[in-house]
Amino acid sequence: MAVKILMERTVAADKQDQLLELLKELRARAVLQPGYISGETLTSVDKPGMHLVISTWHSLRDWKAWENHPQRLEFLNKIERLLTEPSKTSIFIEPWASLPEGI
């Protein structure tokens, strides 16, 4: 069962280019991870500096492996320093799907 990960990040106008470059590099590494299906980055029309990253993974287990991967954590540290507020991550599944126990 696929899961979608939504990450909201907000930066000041002068930091947007830096954020987008880091997100592009991070995605280039994510596509190599087991279970990665797709991803996209969107910029808010009505909330300046707000960016939404949506990634799709084959399973929550695949996402969790990447979420805690040292390479991702290194990029996350750089990204967090640019933000004006803490990032927000949400995990979604189809409403009729159920997660395996222990995940």
N, C-alpha and C positions, 0 to 999 in steps of 0.2 A: 504494500500500500504506500503510495507516494505521499510525501509531506511537503508543505510549502512553508518556507521560512521568510518572514517579513522583518526587515531591519530598517528602522527609521533613524536617520542621523541629520542633525542640523548644524550648519557651520555659518560663520560670517561670510559676507560676500567676497572678501579678499582671500578666503581660504578654500573656495569652491573648486578651483582648478587643482589644488593640491589633493583635496579629497577625491575628486574624480580620477585622478591619476593613480592614487593608491587603490581605489576600488577596481580599476581596470587591471592592475597588476595582481590583485588578490583573486579576481575571477580567473585570470590566466592560470593560476595555481589550483583553484577549486575544480576546474574542468578536468583535471588529471586525477581527481580523487574518486575512489570507488563509490558508486551510487549517485554521483552528480548527474542530473538530467538537464537542467537549464537554469538560466538566470537572466535578470534584466535589472537595469537601474533607471529609476524615474526621478524627475525633479518636479516639485510641487509648483503649481501655477499660482496658488493663492497664499502660500507660506514661503516667503523668501528664504533661501538657504536650506530648505528641508528636502532631503533625498530619501527615497525608498528603494531598497534593494530587495528583490524577490528571487529566491532560489528554490528550485524543486529538486528533491532527493528521493531516491527509491524507497528509503526507509528512515525512520527516526534514528535508528542505530547508525546509518551512514552519516547523517547530519551530525550526530553527537561526536563521531570519530573526527570529523573535520572541525567541528566547533572547538575541540580541545587540542587540535594539532599544533605543534610548536610553530610551524611556519605561519599559520593563520594568526596565532596569538601575537607573533612579532608584528604583523601588519596591523592588527587590532590596536596594539599599543600606540603605533604611529597615528592611526585614525582618531583614537580617543583624544589625543592631544590637540586635535584641530577643532573639536566639537564645542559648541556653546552650551550644550546641555547633554546629559547622559543619553547614550543610544538606547533604543528600545527594540527588543527582539520578541517576536510572537511566532508561535508554531501552529499551523493549521493542517487539518486533515479533512477529508470528505465527511459529511455528517453521518453517513451510514457505516463508516469504517470504524474499526476498533483497534486500539493499539495492543500489541502482544504484552502479556504481563512481564514485569521486570524492566520496562523501558520508560 
